[in-house]
């Protein structure tokens, strides 16, 4: 059980670090978007690559933060039944969701997007906009990053459920446990 708790901590810590890193992208998005607006309306200058940049930063931020959002329960959940549920019930729901929703979703996403991403790398694809940024293949690779971080956090959710069901949730730090009902 200690090994399971260690895996959960490592996965969750990894996604927390990614969350802290990619959350800074929001500042970059705001600054670049602000610069685009000022340049366009104050100086009549338009740079296509800058418009690509804030859209691409947005894409990388949201795909990179997906595992953190899942860890932090920031995703959409109809919690009218989940929030007041017992810890064991939450564990069963999360284990079921990890196996029957996250795993198939991530598997299908990886299966269908890998050729798409590989083709983009083969062509060293850039923006379709004239004057846009090169390196679109890097952004498309974030589809696989998204799948990876969500799959990892889904595994951590499943394993956390196992610890709850065997009454070993106390092996995890408080921030990695289910929240108690109040």
N, C-alpha and C positions, 0 to 999 in steps of 0.2 A: 504493500500500500504506500510505503514511502516513495517508491519509484514512480508510482502514479501521481502522487502529490508533486514530485519534482518535475515531471513532464508538464503538468498543468501550470506550475509556476514559470517554467521556462517559456512555454508557448505564450502565456499571458503577458509575461514581461517583454517578450519580443514584440507583441502587438501593441503594448503600451509605448514602447520606444518608437515604433513606427508612427503611432498616433501623435506623439510629441513632435516628431520630425515633420510629418506631413501637415500638421496643423499650422505650421509656419508658412505653408504655401498660401494660406488664405491672405496673409499680409502681402505676399508677392502679387497675388491676384488683384487685390485692391489697389496697390501702388501702380501696377502696369495698366489696369483699367483706367485709373485716374489720369495717368500720363497720356493714354490714348485720347481721352475726352478733352483734356486741356490742349493737346497738340492739334486735334481736329478743329475745335471750336474757337480757340484763341489764336492759333497760328495757321489754320487751314492746311495742316500737314497730316497726312494719313500714312501710317506704316503698317502694312499688312502683317509683317512678321510679329509686330507687337500684339495685334489682335489674335493671331495664332497663339502667341505665348500665354496670354491669360486664359484662353480656352483650354490649352494643353495643361497648364498648371492646375486648373480646375479638375480636369479628368484624372490627372495623377493623384491629386489630393484625395478625391473621393474613392478611387480604387485602392489607394494605399491605406486609407483609414478604415476600410471595411471590416477588417479583423478587430480593430480597436472598438469600433461601434458595436460589434457583436459581443465583445468582452464586456463593454460598458452598458449593455442593454439599451443602446441608443437607436436601435432599429425599430421598425414598426412591428408592434405586437398588440394583438387584441387582448389586453390584460384584464378584462372584466372578470375572468375566471382565474387567470394566472397569478395576479397580484395577491389575492387573499388565500391562495392555495398553501397547503403545507409544504415543507421542504421536500418531503418524499414525492409529493405530487409534481412539484416543479422539476425534480430530478427526472422523473419518468417522462414528462413533457419534453424536456431538453434532450434526453437521450433519444426519444422517438423522433423529434425534429432533426436531430443531427443525422440519424440513420436514414430517415425516409424523405427528408427535404434537402438538407445541405449536401449530403453525399451525392445523390443523383444530380442535383443542380450543378455542383462543381465538376462532376465527372463529364456531364454533357458539355458544359462550358469549355473545359480543357480539350475534349475530343474535337469539338467543332472549331474552336478558335486557334488551336495550335497551327494548322496549315495556313490559316489567314495571317497569323503573326510571322510564321516562317517565310511566307511569300513576301511579306513586307520587308523583312530583313534581306532576303535575296535581292530584291530590287533597290534596297536602301531608299525606300519610299520617303518622299517629303510631302509637304503641303500641296494640296491641289490648287491653292490660290497662287496666282502669279505674284512673285515677290514674298511668298510665305516662307516659313521656316523649313529647313531640312530636318530630318530625324523623326519623321512620323512613326517609323518602325519602333522607336523607343517607347512612344506613347502607346502604341498597339500592344507592346509587350506587357504593359500594365494590366491588360486583361488577364494574363496568366498570374501576375502578382496578386491581383484581386482574388483569383481562384485559390491561390496558395494560402493567403492569409485567412480567408474565410474557412478553408478546409482545416487549417491548423486550429483555429479557434473553435470550430465545430468539434474537433477531436477533444480539445480541452473541456468543452461543455459536456460531452459524453462521459469523459473520465471523471469530471466533477460529480456527475450524477451517480456514477459507480461508488465514489467515496461516500456520498450521502446515503445511498442504499445500504452500505455496510457500516454505517454510523462512524465514519472516519473523516468527516468534513473538518474536524478540528486540526487535521494535519496541514491544512491550508491557512495562509495568512487571512485576516479578516476581509481584506479587499477582494479576495478571490472566492469568497464564500457566497452562498445565497443570502440575500437579505431576509432578516426575520420579519414577520408580520407584526405590525404595531396597531 
